[in-house]
Amino acid sequence: MPALRADHLYKVFGRQAPAAVKRLADGSHRDTVADLDVTAAVIDVSFEVEPGEIFVVMGLSGSGKSTLIRMLNGLLEPTSGTVEVTGTDITGLSRKELLKLRGERISMVFQHFALLPHRTVLENAAYGLELRGLSRGERAEKARETLGLVGLAGWEDKYPHQLSGGMQQRVGLARALAADTDIVLMDEAFSALDPLIRRDMQTQLLELQASLGKTIVFITHDLNEAMRLGDRICVLRDGRVAQIGTAQEILDEPANDYVARFTEDVDRTRVLTAASALEPGAEAGDDCPEVGADTTLADLCTGMAEAEHLRVVDEDGSVIGSVSRASVMAALSGARGGER
């Protein structure tokens, strides 16, 4: 069963929203319903998110991504369509039931940290647990544990104004993890950070995900960030889904000219992996070094400096093939030439 399912979601703001949905369902562009004095933010969006997956929703400003994520936890009610959390349709839940859902099954990390300035780092990290009624000792223990996971051990008694932007965002992440929900929604969570700190936070998220296995829906306008983090990526354009696929699928097989233009400036050597450079029918000897199938072509170039061939293994350590300097260079050549 999917952890999350969005089924034909629409969100239209305005009194004549139902009439607008009817037009939009027939394929009309959202600009054509302007005469109804409505704003169509999300249009006929459907997808499923599997347990343990990082599902990235990306698009330019105004594409509908932030409106979409707020429908996934009931902060906004869809104009039409449904949202299911592990099989439960949340669009019909009462306010009390929604609050329970957010406390126990879905947590959220916001773009601008949303920390309480008068509370310590520990108290901020434990805030969701406080709302759930856990004892002071229980929530302090869980908050300390998650602050340690995000590298903030020793900062528990500080206040938000004493932290850097990156550290404040780590507190927001710790708060979401402390809630111990299976699903974490992250709305432009790293976009307010400078590039170096942003990259560090991406790395930390991937490391945490490798050990915790949460289901994450991550919203971003940054394609490189989407390509780095996402197991799959949903590209939105003008409220509609332009394409859903893995980073490699989107790069190799863009669904339309819009997606192709959107991805043309991506550093593909840091997105394409060893799996895209396998030599057909070739086998490397047992004495060859091993690399994971998800090793990027950029990292393979470094590894090939000392070895002519590398064995490629999947997640369980099974050998799936090999790469050579020639196959890596061919893959790189294709990526640079736009052929892959």
N, C-alpha and C positions, 0 to 999 in steps of 0.2 A: 504494500500500500504506500502511495506517495506520502511524504511528510506534509507537503502543501500541494493544493491543486487550485488553480484559477481557471474558471470555466466561463468563457464569453463575457468577460468583465467590461462594463462601461461605467464611466463616471462623467456625467455631464452636469455642470452647475447652471442653474437657472430654472425659472418656473415652467418652461416648456421643454424640460429635459426629456420626458417620454416621447414627444413628437420628434425631437432631435435624434433619439436613439433609433427610432423607426427609419429615419432617413439614412443614418449612418450604417445601419445593418444592411441596407441595400447597396452599400459601397460608396456612398457619397463622402467626399473629403470634408474634414471638419470645418474648413472655411465656408462651405456652402450652407451651413446651418446658422451663420451669423445673423441672418434675418430674424431668427427666433429669439435673439437676445440671450444666447446661451454660450457657455464655454465648454467645449468638449475636450477633456483632459486625457481620458483613457478610452480606447475604442476597440471593442471585441478582442480582448487579450486573453489568451488561453495558454497555459503551460502546467507542467508538473515538476515538482522538485523532489528528488529521491532522498531518503534518509542519509545523512552524512555527506551530502553534496554541497559544494559552494556554487551557488547559482547567481551569476552576476547579471543585473539589469543595467544596461547602459544606453545613453543617448544624450543628445545635446540639450541645452536648457529649453524647457517647454515641451519636451518629448513625452512627459507624463509619468516619468519614473518615480518621483517622490509621491505623487498622488497614488500610484499603484501600490507602493509599499505600505501606505497608510490604510489601504483597504485590506491588506493581508493580515492585519491584527485588529481590524474593526475600528480603527480611529476614524475612518471614513466609511460610510455605507455606500455600497455600489448602487448606481442608478438601475443597473440590470446585471444579471449574472450572479455567480456564487463563488465563494472562497471556502475550501474545505481544509481543515487541519486534521491530519490522520483520520480522514473519513467523516469528520463532523462538519456540517455546514454552519459556519459561524455567522452567516448573514442573518440568521433567524434567532440569534442568541439575545437574551436580555442584557441590560447594562451590567447587572450584577454578574452574570455568567461571563461576559466579556472581560470584566476586571479579573475574574478568577483565571480565565484563559491566559491573560497577559502576565499574571503573577506566576503561573505554574508551567505554561507550555511555550510561550513566545516572549522573548525579551528583545529590547531594542537599544542600539547604540546610535546616538544622534550626531549630526555634523558639528555642532557647536558645544559639545561636551555635556551640556545640561546638568552641570554639577551645582549642588547647593552651597553657596559661598560661606555660610555660617556653620557648616559641618566639616569635620575633619575628613581626611582621605578615607580612613577606616569607616566612618559613619556614612560617607557617600557610597562606598562600595557595598555597604550592608543595607542600603535604603530599601531596596526591593524586598529583602527578607523581613525588614521591619513591617512593611505593609502587609506581608503574609502572616504576621503575628508570631514569628519565631522569637524565642527568648533572647535577651541581650547576649548571653554567653554563646548561644548557638550561632547567632548571626555574626558575632565578632570572630569566632573561630573560622567560619566559612569565608568571611571577607578577608581575613589575614591570608588564608590559603590562596585565594585567587589573586590577591595583590602580589603574592610571591610569584605566581605564575607569569604575571606581566612585568616582573622586574621592579616592583615597588616595595619590596620588603625593607623596613626601616623608615618608610615615609608615612606610616599610618597616622601619626599625630599632627602632620602638617595640614595646612588649609589650601584650597585650590589656588589662591592668589600667590602662594609660595612655590608653585610648580610651573614648569615650562608648558607650552602648548602640547607637546608630545606626551608629557607626563600626565596632563589632564585627560588626554584622550585614553591613556592607559587605564586611568581610574574608571572612565566610562565603560571600557571593555571589561574591566574587572567586575563592575556592578552587574553587567549582563551575564558574565560567567558565574558569579556568585548566586544568581537566581536559579542556576542549574536547570534551565529549560532546554529542551531538545532543539528548539529552533531559535536562532538569533537573526534579527533583522538589523542591517547596518546601512543607514541612510547617509551617503556621502561622508562616511565616518572619518576619512583621512584627508579630505579635500582642503581643510583649513590649515594643514601642516605644511612646513617648507619641504622641498623635494627630498632632502636627505633623511629627515625624520619620517617622512611619508614612506620611503622605501624601507626603513627599519620597521615601521609598524606593519607593513605588508609581510615582511619576513617573519615577524613575530606571530602574525595571524596564521600564516601557513604552518609554522612550527606547532602552535597550539592546536590547530585543526588536526595535525597528524597524530596527536596524542589524545585529543578529546572527542573527535569525530562528530562535531555538532552539524546540524543542518543550517546553512547560512545563506541568506539572501542579501547580496551586497549591491548597493546602488552606487553608480559612479558615472561621471561624464568623461573619464579618462580611459581611452581605449587601451593604452599600455598597461594600466592597472587592471583592467578587465581581463586582458590576455594573460597576465601573470597569475591572477588569483582564481579565475573561474574554471571549474570543471566543465561548465557549459555557460554560454553567454546568450542573453536575449537582447537583441538590438532593437530599440524603439525609435520610431520616426513619426512625428505628428500624432502621437497617441496610439499608433498601431505597431504590431510586431513586424519588423522588417526581416528578421531571421533569428533562429535559435540553433545553436550548434556549439561544438567545441571550438577553441581558438584556431586549431588547424583547419577545421571544416570551413570556418568563416573566411580564413585567409585563402585557402585553396579553392573553395567553391562559393564565392559570394552570391547571394540569392538575386541580387539586382545591382544596377549601376550605383545606387546610393551606398550600399554596403561596400562595394569595391572602392569607391572614392574615399569612403570613411577609413578604410584600412590601408590605403596606399602608402602612408608615411610610417607605418609600424615597423619597428626594428624586428624583422622576422627571424633573424638569427637567434633572438632571445625568446622566441615563441615556438618555432618549429623544434622538434625533438629528435632524439636518436631513432625513434620509430619511423621517422620520415626519411631516414638515410640508410635504411637496411639494404644490404646487398642481396639481391635475389639468389637463393640457392647457395649462398656462401656460408661457410662455417669457420669460426675462429678456433684455434687450438686451445686446449685446456690451460696452457700457460699464458694465454692472453689476458690482460686486465679486463675487468668487468665494469660496465656502466649501466645505470638504470635506463629503462626505455623513455623516461621523462627528462633525461638530461638534454639541455638545450644544445643547439648546434654551435653556439658560441663557446660553451664549455667543452664540447667535443674537440673543437679546434685546439684548445689548450691541452687536452688529454692526448691528442694525436701527435704532439711534439715529441713524445718519447716512445710511441708505439705505432706500428704500421696498421695493426688491426685491434679492435676492441670487441669483446663479447657483450651483447645486449641482453639484459635480463628483465623480467617483469617483476611485479610487486612481491610475488612469492619466491623469487630467486630462480625461476625457470628460464633457461636460455631461449630466446625467441629469434636469435639471428646474430649477425655481426655487422660492423661498419668498418670501412677502411678509409684511408685518407682520400682516396679517389671518390668514394661514395659520399663522404662528407662535403668535399669540394663541389661535387655535382649538385648536391642538395642546396648548398650555399649559393651556387651560381644560379640555380633555378629560382631561389628566393629573391635574389637581387634583381633578377631579370623579370620577376613577376610571373614566372611560369608555374610556380607551385601554389 
